[in-house]
Amino acid sequence: MTWAINSVCHVYGERPFMMRPGDRAANFRPLALLSFGESWHNLHHADPTSARHGMLRGQWDPSAG
């Protein structure tokens, strides 16, 4: 799962949050259930200090507590 997050989520998916130029981190919905919300990877790069990965409506993120 770690490989998928760090590989797939830098190529495919949605990028709703602004990030540094050249940063390609994306949200990849098909991995969300398998990764317990870790595949909402775009916010993790946009705000690395946030404990949450899923911030938008419908982004299931049980790892955020």
N, C-alpha and C positions, 0 to 999 in steps of 0.2 A: 504494500500500500504506500509506503514511503517513496518508493521508486516512482509509482504512478503519480503521486502528488507532485513530486519535483520534476517529473518529465512531461507528463501529459498536460498538466496545468500551466505549463509555460509555452504550450503550442496551441492548444484548443481551448475554446470557451469564451465566456463573456468578460468584459472589462469595464464594469460600471464605475469604478473609482479611479481618479487620476493618480498616476505614479510618476516616478522619475523617468526621464526620457530613456528609452532603450529597455526598460523593465517590461517583460512580456507576461507576467503572472496573470492568470485568469481563473475564473470560477468555472468548474466543469461539473455540471449538475449530475451526470450519470454516476460519478464517484461519491456523491454526498452521503448516501446511506451506508456504503461500505466503509467510508473513512470517518464516520460519525461527525460529519460537518467540516472536516479538515480540507475538503476540496473547494471550499469557498476561499481560495488562495489569493484572490485579488486584494481583498481587504487586508490580509496579513502583510502584504507588501506595501500597501498604501499607508497603513498605520501599524507598524510592527509592535507597538506597545499595547495594542488592544488584546484583551483576553478572548474576545469573540472573533470568529471568522465569518459567521453568517450574520449579517446585519439587516438585510433587506427582507421584506415580507416573503414568506415561504421558504426561507433558507434555514432548514433544520440544523441546529448546532448544539447537540447535547453535551459536547465536551466543554462548552463555555460555562456550564454550571448553572 
